[in-house]
Amino acid sequence: MKDMRVWVAAAGFLIAAWLLGPFVLPHRAPAVSDVSPPQIRYVCRKSGAVFTLPMTGELLAHPETGEMTLVPAVYDKRRMQWRPGPPLEVMRRQGLLAPVP
């Protein structure tokens, strides 16, 4: 009889833990966060105009002309201006991608 009470108590504890566990334990973080993409500088290859836009790709359409001429930019300290930069993957590896405040 003593052994039967131990097994029933253990089974009851396991069932209670299984039922109450989701309410007591913290939930997982969502798979996709609602964070917007960081904003970086893009420069037009034709006009040299600089735009601050969300980082969405390697080549973007110019907001005024609609042509695909915007590329990620890096700041050239010697010439004191924004220049077309390398591809985004290269910029990530080199640590050049710093969000615009």
ZATI-128756 format. One record per residue (C-alpha): residue number from 1; chain; x, y, z. Coordinates in nm, 2 decimals, padded with zeros to 4 digits. Layout:
# ZATI-128756
NUM,A,X,Y,Z .
...
***
This chain:
# ZATI-128756
1,A,00.00,00.00,00.00 .
2,A,00.28,00.23,00.09 .
3,A,00.44,00.19,-00.26 .
4,A,00.11,00.27,-00.43 .
5,A,00.07,00.60,-00.25 .
6,A,00.43,00.71,-00.36 .
7,A,00.35,00.63,-00.72 .
8,A,00.02,00.81,-00.71 .
9,A,00.18,01.11,-00.55 .
10,A,00.46,01.12,-00.81 .
11,A,00.21,01.09,-01.09 .
12,A,00.00,01.37,-00.94 .
13,A,00.31,01.59,-00.91 .
14,A,00.41,01.53,-01.27 .
15,A,00.06,01.61,-01.40 .
16,A,00.04,01.92,-01.19 .
17,A,00.39,02.03,-01.31 .
18,A,00.29,01.97,-01.67 .
19,A,-00.03,02.17,-01.64 .
20,A,00.11,02.46,-01.44 .
21,A,00.45,02.48,-01.61 .
22,A,00.34,02.71,-01.90 .
23,A,00.20,02.96,-01.65 .
24,A,00.50,02.96,-01.42 .
25,A,00.79,02.94,-01.66 .
26,A,00.88,03.25,-01.87 .
27,A,00.76,03.25,-02.23 .
28,A,01.00,03.23,-02.53 .
29,A,01.09,03.54,-02.71 .
30,A,00.91,03.59,-03.04 .
31,A,01.07,03.44,-03.35 .
32,A,01.07,03.77,-03.53 .
33,A,01.12,04.10,-03.35 .
34,A,00.93,04.42,-03.44 .
35,A,01.26,04.62,-03.45 .
36,A,01.28,04.83,-03.76 .
37,A,01.59,04.81,-03.98 .
38,A,01.87,05.05,-03.88 .
39,A,01.91,05.37,-04.08 .
40,A,02.23,05.42,-04.28 .
41,A,02.36,05.67,-04.54 .
42,A,02.32,05.60,-04.91 .
43,A,02.49,05.80,-05.18 .
44,A,02.37,05.85,-05.54 .
45,A,02.62,05.72,-05.79 .
46,A,02.52,05.99,-06.04 .
47,A,02.46,06.31,-05.85 .
48,A,02.65,06.24,-05.52 .
49,A,02.35,06.33,-05.31 .
50,A,02.34,06.17,-04.97 .
51,A,02.02,06.02,-04.82 .
52,A,01.95,05.86,-04.48 .
53,A,01.73,05.56,-04.53 .
54,A,01.65,05.22,-04.37 .
55,A,01.91,04.96,-04.46 .
56,A,01.70,04.74,-04.69 .
57,A,01.95,04.64,-04.97 .
58,A,02.26,04.70,-05.17 .
59,A,02.10,04.91,-05.44 .
60,A,01.80,05.14,-05.39 .
61,A,01.59,05.36,-05.60 .
62,A,01.66,05.74,-05.59 .
63,A,01.36,05.90,-05.41 .
64,A,01.33,06.18,-05.67 .
65,A,01.42,06.01,-06.00 .
66,A,01.32,05.65,-05.92 .
67,A,01.65,05.52,-06.08 .
68,A,01.84,05.25,-05.90 .
69,A,02.14,05.46,-05.82 .
70,A,02.17,05.46,-05.44 .
71,A,02.44,05.25,-05.28 .
72,A,02.56,05.23,-04.92 .
73,A,02.80,05.51,-04.83 .
74,A,03.12,05.55,-04.62 .
75,A,03.25,05.88,-04.50 .
76,A,03.59,05.99,-04.66 .
77,A,03.76,06.19,-04.39 .
78,A,04.03,06.32,-04.62 .
79,A,03.78,06.46,-04.87 .
80,A,03.52,06.53,-04.60 .
81,A,03.23,06.38,-04.80 .
82,A,03.03,06.07,-04.84 .
83,A,03.15,05.82,-05.10 .
84,A,03.00,05.50,-05.24 .
85,A,03.11,05.21,-05.02 .
86,A,03.17,04.84,-05.06 .
87,A,02.89,04.59,-05.05 .
88,A,02.70,04.56,-04.72 .
89,A,02.85,04.22,-04.63 .
90,A,03.20,04.37,-04.66 .
91,A,03.10,04.67,-04.45 .
92,A,02.96,04.43,-04.18 .
93,A,03.29,04.24,-04.17 .
94,A,03.50,04.56,-04.15 .
95,A,03.28,04.72,-03.88 .
96,A,03.18,05.01,-04.10 .
97,A,02.80,04.98,-04.04 .
98,A,02.72,05.21,-03.76 .
99,A,02.36,05.31,-03.72 .
100,A,02.28,05.68,-03.78 .
101,A,02.16,05.84,-03.46 .
***
